[in-house]
Amino acid sequence: MCVPGCMEAVRAQLTRRRFFGRAGVAAAGLAATATTPELARAAVGPFTSVLDLTHTLSPAFPTFGSEPGIKLERLTTLGRDGYNMFEWHLVEHSGTHLDAPIHFSENGADVSEITAATLVAPLAVVDVTAKAAQNPDYLLSREDLAAWETKYGTLPAGACVAMHSGWGRLATTDPARFTGRDADGTLHFPGISPQAAAWLLTERKVAGIAVDTLSLDNGPSSDFKTHNLWLPAGRWGLENVANLERTPAAGATLVVGLPKVKDATGAPVRLFAFV
């Protein structure tokens, strides 16, 4: 809890370098998970704001099917028991969440095995909103990545590359359009092309990819090629990311708050961008 004015005081005194200084030293000595290559850490500079890139998770948040991703069952009440407590019934891949390598591989890292050093990453936001507005099944392409690098330079080592399609705001304002379910039950929303994912794997040292939609693959995908390329390579993915329209294309640092749950194939996360 922070009293009024404390955040302003903290921001005035801290820089990312000071904030992450000790953590950076510790991270330098950490090896990545068995399936993840060691990734260089980003240089850290001053930050002036912290953006929350997380949707509020509730039973109303859209999912692939008709069932809610989370249900809360009250166990106690303040009046009766002296404290409030709920039991959660949770689907791992609900709301703003992380896909662990084991989600699409036999022996990949589970959520608890993802190295902390990879969860603090330079954030590269690739804006494909205009293309997605014309084609709801749009796939972020190798050309989109090339255009980003032409403007902002080579993708930093250890980065998370996020697709900003404009779909994030629809999760709460227009859930039907967010899922894009048609009369045949097929979903329609943008994703990341397998070709772009393959290039990031072979040509850049990227820790993770992220989308503001339900899936790394686009809605009509039935073979999940991007999942099948990316996750078995020891990388993680983020889905249902919020507020990418407020996030700069380059220069922010992403922090992934990931629960450390043994054997979990994914987990809801709290995402922060230091800008």
N, C-alpha and C positions, 0 to 999 in steps of 0.2 A: 504494500500500500504506500502511496506517495501523497504527502500533504500538498495543498495548493502552492505552486511555485517551485516545487522541488525539481520537476523535470527540466524547467528552464535553467535552473542552476546547474544541473548535471550536464546539460548540453553545452553550457557555456564553458565548462571546465574540462570535459572529456573530449578526446579525439578517438577515432577508431584505433589508432596505433596504441594509445594508452589502454583503451578498453580491452583490446584483444592481445595486448603485449605478452602477458604470461601464457595465455592460451596458445599464442602463435609459437612460442618457444617449445611448449609441450608438444604441439602438433608436429613440429619438425622432427621429433624423435619417434613419431608413430608410423608404423608401416600400415599400408592400406589393407583391406580385407584380402583374403586369399585369392579372390577372383577379381580384385580391383587393382590396377597399376597405381603406384605412388604418384600423387599429383602435387605439383608445385602450388604453394600458397600465394595469394595475391598480395600486392603491396596495399597497405591500408592508409587512407588519408582522413582528414576531418569529415565528420558528418554533422548535419544540422537537423535532420528529422528521421523518425522511424515510421515506416509505413507497414500496416498490417495487411498481408496478402492472403488472409484466411477468411473463408465464408463461415458464418455461424452454423454449426451442425445442429439440426433438429429433425424430427420425423418428417417435416415438410420438405426437406432438401431433396432435389431430384436424384433419382437413381436409374440404373439400367432397367430395372423391373418395376413392378407395382408396389413392392414392399418397401417400407421405410428403411433407411440404413441404420437408424438407431431408435431404440425404444427405451424409455426410462420407467422403471417400476419403483414406486415409493416404498421404502422399507421402514422409515421412521418419520415422525413429525416432531417439531419443536415442542408443541403443547403436550403431547403424550409421552415422548421419550426424552425430552430435554435437548435434542439435536435433530437436524435434518439430514437424511441420507437417501440416495437412490441406488438401485442396481441398474447397470447399463446392459442392454442387449444390443450388441454392436456388430455390424458387418465391417470387416477391416477396411475395405475399399469404399469408404463413404465420406462425403463432404470433401474438404481439402485434405488430400492424403498422399502418402508416399507408397509407391510400388517398390518392394525390395527385389533383389535379383532372384530369390527363390520363387517368386510369384510365377515366373515362366522358365524355371530351370530345375533340374533334379537336385543339384547339390550347391545351389547358389547361397549367398549370404542371406540369413533372415534379418529381420528388423534389428534385433539386438546385436548383430555382428557388423553392421555398417559403421565404418570408422568415423569417429566424431570429426576428425580433421576435414573430411570431405563435405560435411554438412554446413560449413561456413565457406561460401563460394562467391566469386565475382558473378554478378547477374547481368546477362545479356538478353535484352528483350527485343524480339524480332516482330515488328508490326506488320501483320497481314490482314488488317481489318478491311481494307478496300476490296481485296481479292475474295475474302470470305463473305463479304456482303453480296457479291455477285454469284458465289458458289458455296452453299452451306457445307458441301463435302470437300472443301479445299484442303489440300495437303501442303504444308510448308515444304518448300523445295530447296534443293542445293543452290539454286539461283537466289533465293531469298537470303540465304546465309552469305553468299558472295556479296550481295548488295549491302548487307549489314557491315561486312568487313571493309568494303570500299569506303564506307562513311566513317567507321569507328576504329578500324584497325583489326589486327588478328585477334580472334577470340582468346581471352586469357586462359592460361593453364588452370585447371581446376574449376572452370566456370560451370554455371548452370545456364543453359540456353532455353529461354522461355518463349513460346509462341503466344503472341497477343492477337487473338482473332476477333475480339469484341464480344465473345460469348459470355464472359464472366458476369457481366451485369444482368444477363438474362436469367441467371439461376434463381434470382429472387423476383425480378420484374415480369418475366414471361417464361415460366418453367416449361410450358409446352413447346415453345420454340427452342429452348435450351436443349432439350432432348431431341426435338425434331422428329418424333415418332410419326410415321405416316400410316395410311390405312392398312398396310400390310404388316405393320409392326417394325419396319426398318427405321433405325435412327439416322439422323442427319445432323452432323456437326463437324467442324474442321479437326484436323490432326496433323501429325508430323509424318512426312513420307519416309518409307524405308530407305530410299536413296540418300536423303538428308541425314538420317540416323547413321547409316553406314559410313558416310563421309566424316561425320563427327567422330566416329570410332577409330577410323584409320588415319585421319589427317590432323586431328586436334585432340588435345588432352582434356576432354570435357568430363566432369564428374556426374552431371545429371542433366536431364531435359525436363521441361515443364510445359503444361498446357492449361488454358483457362476453360477447357471443356471436360467432358466425362472421361475421356480416354486419350492416351498417346496416339492411338490409331483413330482414324476418322469414323464417324458414326456407322456407315454401311459396311465397314470392314468385317469379314468373317474369318480371316486367317491371322489377323493381329501380327502382321509382319514386323512392324516397328517394335512391339513388345518382344517378339521372339528374337530380334537382333540385339536390342539394347540391354535388356535385363540379364540374359545369360552371359553377357560380356562383363558382368560385375558392376554395372552402373545402376543408379536409381532413377526413378521418374516421379514427377509430381503431377497430380491431376486436380482439376477444379480449383485452380489458383485464382484468387480474387485481386481486383484493383490494379491490374497491370496497366490500365490506362493512366494511372497516376505515377507510374514508375518510369524513370528515365531509361532510354535505350541502352545506355552504357554508364558505368561509374558507380552503380549501387553494389552493396554487399548483401547477399542473401544469408539468413540464418534459419536453419530448419530445426524446429523444436520437435524431436522425434522420440516418442515413448520407446523405452528399451524392453521390448516384450519378446521373450524367447520363443522361437519357432514361428513367429508371425510373418506372414507373407506381405503385409502392408499395415499401415496404421494412419489414423487421422493425425495431422500435424498442425502446429501453429507456425506460420511463416512470417518473418520480419525482413524488411529491406531497409538497410541503413543507407541513407541518401545524403 
